[in-house]
Amino acid sequence: MAVQKPPTRQHAITAALTDEEHELLEAFAAEQGIEDLTAAIPAMIRELVRLHDALWEAQFARSTAPLDKMAKQALDEHHAGMTEDLDTDSL
């Protein structure tokens, strides 16, 4: 059975931009081929989220070496009999 998404609602906001922020928004809109600046704001937010997610993925990918080292150490200790089962009943 397919899960239905709730209807998309639109929310209006008013923003005060500095001259520099306005110029950045205009440049982004031009780069994206967006003529209406009000349409550029949601597009910019989506782009920022996409870039943030890509940055997070890249940072996470670079962080695997320390995790791999800790996992190998834990497995080595387990194979050497230096670990014991967790007794969840005593928690």
HUCORWO-V10325 format. One record per residue. RES is the residue in one letter. SS is DSSP state (~ for helix, > for strand, _ for the rest). OMEGA is omega in degrees with one decimal (999 if undefined). D_CENTER is the distance of its C-alpha to the mean C-alpha in Angstrom with 2 decimals. Layout:
<<RES/SS/OMEGA/D_CENTER> <RES/SS/OMEGA/D_CENTER>>
//
This chain:
<<M/_/-178.0/28.86> <A/_/177.2/26.03> <V/_/179.7/23.79> <Q/_/175.9/24.18> <K/_/175.3/21.44> <P/_/-179.4/22.67> <P/_/178.4/23.78> <T/_/176.8/21.47> <R/_/176.7/22.64> <Q/_/179.5/22.68> <H/_/179.4/22.59> <A/_/174.6/24.38> <I/_/173.5/23.70> <T/_/-178.4/25.76> <A/_/174.2/24.33> <A/_/-177.5/26.45> <L/_/171.2/25.50> <T/_/177.2/27.23> <D/~/-179.3/28.99> <E/~/179.3/26.45> <E/~/178.3/23.50> <H/~/178.2/25.63> <E/~/177.3/26.39> <L/~/178.5/22.76> <L/~/177.7/22.11> <E/~/179.7/25.27> <A/~/178.2/24.31> <F/~/-179.6/20.93> <A/~/179.5/22.88> <A/~/-179.9/25.56> <E/~/-178.0/23.23> <Q/~/-178.4/21.70> <G/_/-179.8/25.21> <I/_/-177.8/24.66> <E/_/-177.3/27.93> <D/_/-177.5/27.13> <L/~/178.9/25.10> <T/~/176.1/24.15> <A/~/-179.1/22.42> <A/~/-177.1/20.62> <I/~/176.8/18.73> <P/~/178.7/16.72> <A/~/178.5/16.25> <M/~/178.3/15.05> <I/~/178.6/12.48> <R/~/179.3/11.19> <E/~/177.7/11.41> <L/~/177.9/9.58> <V/~/178.8/6.47> <R/~/179.2/7.26> <L/~/177.8/8.00> <H/~/179.2/5.15> <D/~/179.1/3.34> <A/~/177.9/7.02> <L/~/178.5/7.63> <W/~/179.6/5.76> <E/~/179.5/7.67> <A/~/179.1/10.60> <Q/~/179.6/10.84> <F/~/179.5/10.77> <A/~/179.7/13.31> <R/~/-175.8/15.44> <S/_/-175.6/15.58> <T/~/-178.4/17.39> <A/~/177.7/20.80> <P/~/178.5/21.29> <L/~/177.6/20.15> <D/~/179.5/22.51> <K/~/179.7/25.25> <M/~/178.9/24.98> <A/~/178.4/25.05> <K/~/179.2/28.10> <Q/~/179.6/29.78> <A/~/178.8/29.35> <L/~/177.0/30.71> <D/~/178.7/33.57> <E/~/178.2/34.46> <H/~/179.6/34.46> <H/~/179.2/36.72> <A/_/178.7/38.96> <G/_/-177.1/39.47> <M/_/-179.6/37.90> <T/_/175.8/35.68> <E/_/-179.7/36.65> <D/_/177.3/35.32> <L/_/178.2/33.46> <D/_/-177.3/35.81> <T/~/178.3/33.67> <D/~/-178.8/36.91> <S/~/-178.9/37.47> <L/_/999/34.22>>
//
